[in-house]
Amino acid sequence: MRTWVSGRLLADPDAPALAARDHGVTVGDGVFEVVKVVHGRLFAPGLHLERLVRSARGLGLPDPDPDEVRRGMAAVLEGEVPPFARLRITWTGGLAPLGTHRGDGQPTLTVVTAPVDPWPETATVSTVPWPRNERGALAGLKTTSYGENVRALAHAHERGSSEAVFANLRGHLCEGTGTNVFYVVDGELRTPTLASGCLAGVTRRLVLEWYGATEVDEPIEVVTRAASEVFLTSSTRDVQGVRRWDDRQLDAPGPITTQARQVWHEREGELFESP
C-alpha cells in the first residue's frame, strides 16, 4: 500500500496524514473515485477524473487539478505493484471550523493504492428497508458521506448477502452500496435511469455503450419477482452475476450476463493506461 497526500508520498503509508479539523473527517465533506489497477495499469482514469470533477462541483467544492491527481496516481504506482489493486482518489474540504460550514483553506487531495482480491463470479443481494432520496442534494454524487452505505451493507451481511440494494423514495429500483444493477425481464436487459438517484457508474456507462440495455425506472418488485437474471457492475467487480436476491434463487451467470461479461472482457483493454 502507498499513500500520497497533497503533493508528497508518505514513507509510512499508515502514518497520520489528515488534520483532525479536515472537513472530510469532521462532516464527510468530500468526494472520491476508485480506479481499478491491473499489473500497474489504470483502467479508464480519464472517465474517473471527469466524474471526480462533476462530484466536486455538485458538492460545491473547487475543481481538483487533474494533472495533480495524475501525479499522485503515478507516485503511488511507482515500482513493484500487486497484480490487482484498487486506487482511491479522495478530495476533501480541507481545514474548517468544527461545524457544518466550510473554512477558507485549501482542499486536501489524497491518493492511496492497496492490493485487492478479485471478486467472485457471483454475488448475493439483500434489499434494505431504507430508501435512497433521489431528490437529495447528494443524489448521483460519489461523496465520502457513506454512513448510509455502511449501515446497509452491514444489514445485508447479517442476512448472508454480499451486497445491499436500495429502492428510492418512489419505490423504484435504485442501486447497491457500491454497484449499479442490471436485470433481465422478458429477455430485455434493463437498468435504472440516472433520475432514479443512482450513481453514474463508469462500468455502467461502458456496459450501456458496449453491450446495450434499456434505461427504465420501475418498482423494485419487478426485479425481485420477475427478473430472470441480475448482474452488478462496479469499477472492481466489472460484470458480476447475482445468484440470490433476498430468498429468491437466480440463474447466475445467466446467458445475457455471460454475453455482457464476454463483451466487457473483449473491450476493456482499450481503456487501460500507464500512470
N, C-alpha and C positions, 0 to 999 in steps of 0.2 A: 504494500500500500504506500502511496505517495500523496503528500498534501502540499498544495500551493495556495498561499493566501496573499492577496493584494501585492503581487509582484515578487514574492520570494518563496523558494522551495524550503520547507521545514526539514531540518536534519532529523527530527523525531516526528514522524507523521501523526502521532497521537498527542503531541505537545499542545498545551493551550494555545489557541490561535485567534479567538474572537473575544472582544471586550464583553464584559458582563452586561454592559449597557447597550450592546448592539441591538437594534430594533428587531432584527430577525430572531434573536434569542428571547427577548422580553415579550414580544407580542406576535411573533411569526410573520413579521413584515418582510417578506422576501419571495423570490421566485426561483425556480430551478429547472434543470434539464438532466436527463440521464441518457448517456450515449453508449451504445454497445461498442466494445473493442475486441477485435479478433486478431490474434497474432500481431498486436501492436498497431493495427489499422482501425480507424474510426469509421463507423457506419453513419452516413448521411449527416455529417456535422453541420453543414450549411443549413439544412432544414431545422435542426435543433436550435441553431443560433437565431434563426428567424423567429421561431416560437418563443425563445427566451426574451427577445426584444418585445414581441407582442404582449407577453405576460407582464413584463415590467411596465409597459405603457398602460395596460389595463389596471394595474395596481397603483399607478401614479408614481412609480419610481423613474429616475432618469434612465436613459438607454445605457446598457452596458456597451463597452467598446469591443466589437467583435475581434479586432486584432489582439487586444489584451487577453481576451478569453482564449484565443488560439495559442498565444504564448504560454498561457497556463496549461493548456492541454498538452502542448509539446513538452513542457517541463516535467509533467508527471508521467509521461510515457517514454522518457529517455532511458536508454539502457535496456536491460532484460525485463520483459513484461510477461505475465501469465498468458496462456493461450486464449483464455476467455475472461474478460473483465468488464466491469461497469465503471464508467467515468461520470462523475456528478459535478455539475456546474451550479453554484449557488450564488445568488446576487441579493444581498440583504440591505436594509435601510441604513445601516451604519449607526454610529453613536447617536443616541437620542435620550430625552428625559424618560423617567420610569413611568410612562403612561402611553396613551394611545397616540398622541400627536407626535409627529416626526421632529427630529432635530435638523440642523443645517449642515451636518457633517457629510463626508463622502460615503457613498455606499461601499459595502465590503464584497469583494469578489473572492470566492473560494473554489478551487478545483481539486477534486480528490479522485483517486482511482484505486480499485481494490479487486482482487480476483472474485469470481462468482461461478458457482456451479451451473451448468446448463439446466434449463427447466425440463421436467419430464415430458413425455409425449402428450399426456392428457392431464386435465385438471378436474377438480370437483368444486362445485359452486353452491353457496347458500345465499338466498335472498335475505336482506336485512330489513328490519322494521322501520328504519329511519330514512325519510325521503331526501333526495337532493333538491335543493332550491334552484330551479333552472332560471329564476329571475333575480338571483342574488348578485351582489357586486363581484363575487369571485367566480361565478359560473363560467366554465370553459377556460379558466386560467390555471396554470400549473404553479401554484403557490406553495410556500412552506407551511401553510396552515393546514396540517394533515391530521389533526387530532381526531376528526370525524372518521377518517380512513383507518386510523389505528384502532379505534373502538370497533368499527365494523369488521375489520379483519380478525380481531380477537373473537368477536361473536361467531364468525364463520369457523374459525379454528376449534372453538368449543363444540361445534357440530360436525367436526371431522372433515371440513372442507378447506381447500387451499386458497380460495378467493371468495370475496363477498361482492354482491351486485346490488346496486341501488335502483329503485324506481325513482321518478321525480314527483313533484307535488301534484301533477296531473295523473299520476298512476301509470305513466308510460315508462318503458324500459329506458334507463339512462346509461350506466357504466359500472365497471368494477372499481375497486380501490386503486388499482394501478393498471387497468386494462380497458380496452374498448371491446364491445360484444357484437359478434356477427351470429346470425341464426338462419336456418332454412325452414321455410313454410311452403308447402305445395311445390317443392322443387326450386323455389326462388330464394336466393341469398339476400338477406336484409341486414341493415344496421341502423341505429337511431340517427337522426339528423343532429347537427350541432345545436339546433334550437332546443333539443332535449336537455341541454346543460352539460353534455358530456365533453370531455377534453378532445380537442382536435389532434388526436394521436398521429404521430409521424407514420407508424406502421399502418394505422387505419387508413390514412391518406394514400399510402402506396398500394395497399390491397385494393382500394377502390380504383386506382389508376391502372394497375397491372392485371387485376382479375375482374373487377366489376362487382357491384352489388346495388340493390335498391335502397336508398336512404328514406326511411319512413318512421314516423312516431306512432306507436300503438301500445295498448295496455301490456304490461309485463306478463299478464296471464296468457297472452298469445304465445309468448316464448315458453313459459313454464309448462303449458298444457299442450301446445300444438307443434312446437318445433321438432323436426326430425333430426337436426344436427345443430350444434352450437360450437363456436370457437372463439377464443380470446386472442387479442393482439396486444402487444406492447413492444417496447424497444429491445428488451432482452428475451421475451418469450417468442417473438416472431409470430407464428400462427400455431396456436395450441388448442387441440380439441378438448371438449368438455364431455366427460363420461357420466357425470351425475350432476343434476341440478336439484337441490333440496332432496326429496325422496324419489325423484324420477331418474331412471337409468336411460342413457342415450347411447346411440351408436357413435363410437369415437375411436379413431378419427373416421368420420363418415366419408362418402365419396366426394362430396363437394369440398369438405375440409381438406381432404387429401389433394385434390386438384389445386386448391388455392395455395396450399403449402408447397406443392411442386413448382408452381409458377413463382412463388416467392424465392425459392432456392435458385431458380434459374436466373432471376433478375437482380437479386440483392448485390451481386458482385459489382454491378455498375456504380454503386454509391459508396464503396469503401474508399477512404483516403488515408494517406500517410499524414501524421501530425506535422 
